[in-house]
């Protein structure tokens, strides 16, 4: 991301934090970033592109903090917990902007639909950071499961004023444990052909 991209994105996040998402136009962003509207349009053709860039920036920050070697003693749920908590730490300075985006998404289903590909890419990145496959149909199911967990935990995160985000940690841990239990239950009934005879893997974000 170029300095111009970064500057425009920072301006956008500041504007929607101060105002409402729907009240901010590309012209507002261009003026605040000291750019011509055509220049901004070449960087970000719409507000969906700006939100997608914000999510990609957060993804990159989380991935940068991912250890190169995983601890063999850690479970998939442990790694996913650590990954998602790094995500909430990265999102913490932008909670006001997030509230504006979430509020607009709830009011405008078309906006939520437009953001869906970026959200799924983010969840896929989080799964991969945790060493959980995100491709194919099993990966798509895991992405959906993690996205559902993220939506639920985000409501707690949005109001969590504890210094260590302990309420968010508790909510995330609880949701991941529930997902793991469902995965184990489903795994008893879902059989897959495996030439090596390994244990079937359930379709859970924590599996």
N, C-alpha and C positions, 0 to 999 in steps of 0.2 A: 504494500500500500504506500503510495507516494505521499509526501508532505501535504500536498493539496487535498488528497483524499482524506487524510487524517484530520486536517483542519476543518474541512467541511463537515465531517462526521461529528467532531467535537462540538461545533456550533449547533448542529441539528439536535444533538442530545441535550445541550443546554437550553435550547428554545422549547423543546417539548416538555422538559422538566419544569420550566417556568410557566408555560401556557398549557393548552390542551393539544393533543396530537392533531386533531382535526383542524385546529385554529392556525397551525403552522403550515405555510405554503413553501414551495421551492423558492419562490421569489424572496421570502423572508430569510431563508437559509443563505441564498446567494448574497443578499445585501449584508447580512451579519458577517459573512465570511469574506466580504470585499471581493466578490466574484461577479462576473457577468452571468446572467441567467443561462446563456448558451454554454458558458464554461462549466457551470455546475451541472448542466444537463449531460455534458459529455462524461462527467464523473459519476453522476447518479441521476438516472432519468426519472426517478420518482421516489417517494418516501419509502416504498417497499424495499427498494434497492439500498436505501440508507439503513433501514433496520437490518436487512440481511448482512450488510457490511459490519454493523455493530455486533451481530451474533458471530460472524466470522472472526472478528477481533478477539472476542471472548474465547472462542474455540482455540485460537492460536495461543492465547495466554495460558489456558489450561494445559494444552499439549506441551508447551514449553516446560511446564513443571512436572511432566510425567517422567518418572525414573526410567533410565535406559534398560535396566534389568529389573524384572519383577521378583518379589520375595516369594520363594516357593512355599512358604508357610501361609501366605495370604490366600484367602478364597476369592472367587470372582466377586462375591458380595463385598468383601473388604476393599478390593481394588476399586469397585464401582462407587462405594461410599467415599473413598478418598478423592476420586476424580470429581464427583459431583460437588463435594465440599470445596474443592479448588474453584469450581465454577461459581459457586455462590460467593466465595471471597472475591472473585474477579468482578462479579456483578454488583457487589455491595456499594461501590462509589456511585453507581448509576441507578439507584432504586427509584428516584423520582421520575427519571425518564422511563424506567420499566413500568411504573404505575400508569403512566400516560399511554404506553403501547398496549398494556394489558386491557386498560379501560376501553381504548378505541377498538381493540379486537373483539371484546365482548359486545360492543354496540354494532359492529360492522362485520357480519359473517364473511363478506367478500374479502375484507382485509385479512382475516384469519386464514382464509383459503389461499390467498396470495402468499402469505408468509409460511405456509405449510412446508414447501420444499426446503427452505432455509432451516426451519426447526428440525426437520428430519435429518438434514445434514449434520446439524449440531449434535443430535442424539447419537447418530452413527459415529461421530468423532469421539464422543464420550465413551461409547462402548469399546471402540478400538483402543482408546487410551487405557481402558481397564483390562485389555486383553480378551475382550468378549467379541466374537465374530458378529459383524453387522450386515453381511451380504446375503443375498438370496431371500427366499421366503422366511426362513427362520430369523434372519437378521431384521427383516421388515417387522416381524412380530415383536422382536426385542426392542426395536426403535419405538414402536407404538407403546409398548409397556413402559419403557423408560420415560417417554413423553408424558404419559398419564401420571407417573410418579412425580415427575418434575412439576406438572401443573398443580398437583396437590401440595407438594412441599413449598412451592412458590408462594402460596397463600400464607403460610407460616413465616417464610423468609421475609415477606413484605412488611410484616409487623414485628419482626425480631430485632429488638434493640439491645440484646445482650452483647457484651463485648466479644465473646467467642462464638457467637451464633449457636449457642447451646440448644435453643428451641428448634432451630432449623436442623441441627444434627440429630436431635431426638426424633423429629418427624421423618427425616430421611431414613434413619436406621429402622424405624418401625415399618415404613413402606417397603423397604428392601427385604426385610425379614418376611413380610407377608408374601411378597413376590417369590421369594425363595421357597417358601412352604408350598405355594401353588405349583411351582415348577417341579418340586419333588413329587407332589401328588399326581400331576399330569404325567411325569416321567414313568410312573408305574404302569400306565396304560398306553403310552405312545411308544411303539416299537419302530425301530429303524433298521434296515439292513446294514450290517456292519461286518465286513469280512474279518476284522480282528476281534470281534466279539466284545467290544467295549460297551460300557454302560450307556443307554440312550440319554441324549441331552434334551432337556425340556426347553420349551420356548419361553424363556423368562429373561428379563434384562439382567438378572443376577446369576443366570446359568452359565 
